[in-house]
């Protein structure tokens, strides 16, 4: 199953790295400097939504449990290939990023000392991913779980990472 993640706002999936004194946190980038979402990140988000269905067989067979690997494979979510080539060819990677700052405000209404943080964010764009090897009997449940993901990344509760996920293609459904 192929799907599109359309971000409606800035978003940030952390690389775990900082940019020295300038940025406290940078986003995950591929070898061309383009933003992407690791497959394990989307797998975890979809699994969280799948667990809400309380269908234990669906969750364990598709996502795995303990030492057992699930049947489904979740690709990285990336910019569409032709768009990626255009961006790299024209050196437009930096146009995809911005920086935002935030600070913690104390009970007295004054910014707390040393609380200023600056993070790198990605502008609203669409990325594409794929889930392979979904058992036929769980196809509809996977679509429902996928569509329940409405936010991802850092500061989801503060307005970052709002997204809409749409299924755009299907593989042959095999058991």
C-alpha positions, 0 to 999 in steps of 0.5 A: 500500500502506498500512501501520502503524508501531507503536512499542514504545518511546520513539522520536526522529526528530530535527528538527535543532533544539534547545530552547535550554538545556533539550533538545539535540534535539527531534523532527520535528513537523507544523504541529499540533505532532504527531510524524511521520516524513518520507517520505524517512526511511522510504524510506531505511530501506526501501531499506536493507532492499531492498538486502539482497535483492540484487535490483538491478532492484527497488531501482533501479526502486522507489527510484531510482539516481543521477539517476533517480527511482524509481517509488514514492512514500513518504508521510509517516507520521502519526497517523491522521486522526480521532485527530489531530483529537481530540488537537488539539481537546483540546490533548493534543499535549504528552501525546505527548512525554517527555524522557530524559537520558544521559551518557557514562561514562568508563573510570573509571566516572565521568560525563565532564564536559559529556557530559549530553544531554537529548532529546525522545522520543515515547511508543509510538504507531502511525503510518500511511503509504502507498507508491504506484506499486509495480510489481506484480512488486515488491509482495511484495519491498516488503512483505518489505523494509518488514517488515524495518525493526525500529528507526528514529530516534536511538539505535536501538542503545540501545533507542529506536525499536523498531517493528513494521510491518504492511501494513493496505491495498493500492491497485490494483496497476498497472504 
